[in-house]
Amino acid sequence: MLYDVVIVGGGPGGLSAALALGRARKRVLLCDSGARRNAAAVHIHNFVTRDGTPPEEFRRIGREQLRTYSNVEVSDVRVESITGERGAFRVELSSGLVEARRILLCTGMIDERLPIEGFRELWGTSIFQCPYCHGWEVQDRRWAYLARAADASHLMPFALQARGWSRDVSVVVADVFDIPQETRDRLKAAGIRLETSPVERLVARDGRLEAALLSDGTTVPMDVLFAHPPQRHVDLVTRLGLALDEAGFVQVDPMKRETSLPGIYAGGDLTTRMQGAVMASAAGVQAAAVLNVELTMELASSGKL
């Protein structure tokens, strides 16, 4: 089977791209392996008309709307490999082999769990990444930010902006690293507590965070913890050998969304630290639109339309 576009990933980016390409009358296969980066989240936020929608409900609605377009197929399969070249890709699925003129990657990222006792269990319920996604629901509670040496530059801006949601903000650390005096002074001036002994264990009651126990024996009370753990690409993206930027995200042309491999495009969390459902959705539509222009011109000029 030859498709105009095979989309890898059935989240907001992939669904939005499939919708745009479907409306452009392209033959599309949307592959969804079922893995959900936001599986632990209760709701999606900052997506106008869908604010507060559970992630699975969002996907159900997206799939339902795609049924309008008979040229779009949605399949619950895993993409095992992609070989070939622009115009003639071979896509090995868990269910068989298909061909595609173009590939659009909307695979997101995988969040690693930090090796702190209790971190994995509380992820998505008391531990969050984005205050814009979850801050309103936990406003005025005891907030903490978990700083790491690997992203120490985020410490001060994140902690200071957290004061917009809560007057009770602490900074704790996952490892030992130097914190400049200027940063310490600004945190103190903002009324933010700083603890430099690494977190050993997170204490919960009834599935909710209560405190962090530090390596020096200090207990820091907290209701919510914001953290930015390391992220990695899905294996498929790694195997493709795409060029990455300095932060490790897939490098794309800012307008065309094409990667370093001609004919393979990417949109969403795998291309940027500015992550979230609405951003991924917009990037998916952008990639789909530019891809469609380029592909349609090629097909028309070669007499294939």
BELSUL-V785186 format. One record per helix or strand of 2 or more residues. SS is the DSSP state (alpha for helix, beta for strand). FROM is the first residue (numbers start at 1). LEN is the number of residues. Records with the same first field share a line. If there is no record, write none. Layout:
BEGIN
SS: FROM-LEN / FROM-LEN
END
This chain:
BEGIN
beta: 2-7 / 28-4 / 72-4 / 79-7 / 88-6 / 96-10 / 110-2 / 127-2 / 143-5 / 169-5 / 193-2 / 199-7 / 208-7 / 219-3 / 224-4 / 231-2 / 264-3
alpha: 12-12 / 55-12 / 119-4 / 131-4 / 136-3 / 149-3 / 154-9 / 181-9 / 235-6 / 269-3 / 277-25
END
